[in-house]
Each structure stands twice: as C-alpha cells, then as structure tokens.
Amino acid sequence: ECTLPYPHGTEPRLVPVPTSVHVRWGNPVLTGPRNENPTLEQVEAVFEAYLAELRRVFDAHKDACLPPEVAARGLAVRFTGKPAAGPRQPEAPQANL
C-alpha cells in the first residue's frame, strides 16, 4: 500500500490509503524524582521497566491487532541510539525481546 499524489490546483495533494491503526495505552512507568545526573544503573532500571510494560501491552493485544504470523513472531526491541554527549559516554542498554 502507498499514498498516491494527485494534482489539486498548483500543489500536489496526497491521497491516503485506508488502513486500520490500533492504539493501546499501557500503565505509566515510574521514573522516580527528577535527577539531572542519573547513574547508568538508574537509566537501565527505568528502561527495563518500560520494556516490561511494553511487552505486557503487546502480549495483551497482539492477537486482536496483528495478523497471526506477525503476532507469532513476538516483540523485538533493539536500541540503536547514540549516548548523549558529555563527559560520560555509557554504553546504551540493549534489549532483544
């Protein structure tokens, strides 16, 4: 599926292809009080809590929202971001769920 352009006046417009979008909300992930300089362990703990809630929401809704072959593959999360610039460059937490 794709979005098709069509001319309208002097500007092209996009024609959206109808598709279903499933939105699910999880529980809040508690991060504790504001900390300008969290330790790597604190960041990893919050990240792990986030991943646990993400997995819970995925598992609760995968069968209703995804084709069976996609739901059967499960959820895979890969963090590929770069650490923030600064004096300390901790290794980014990795998760492959």
Disulfide bonds with the S-S distance in Angstrom:
none
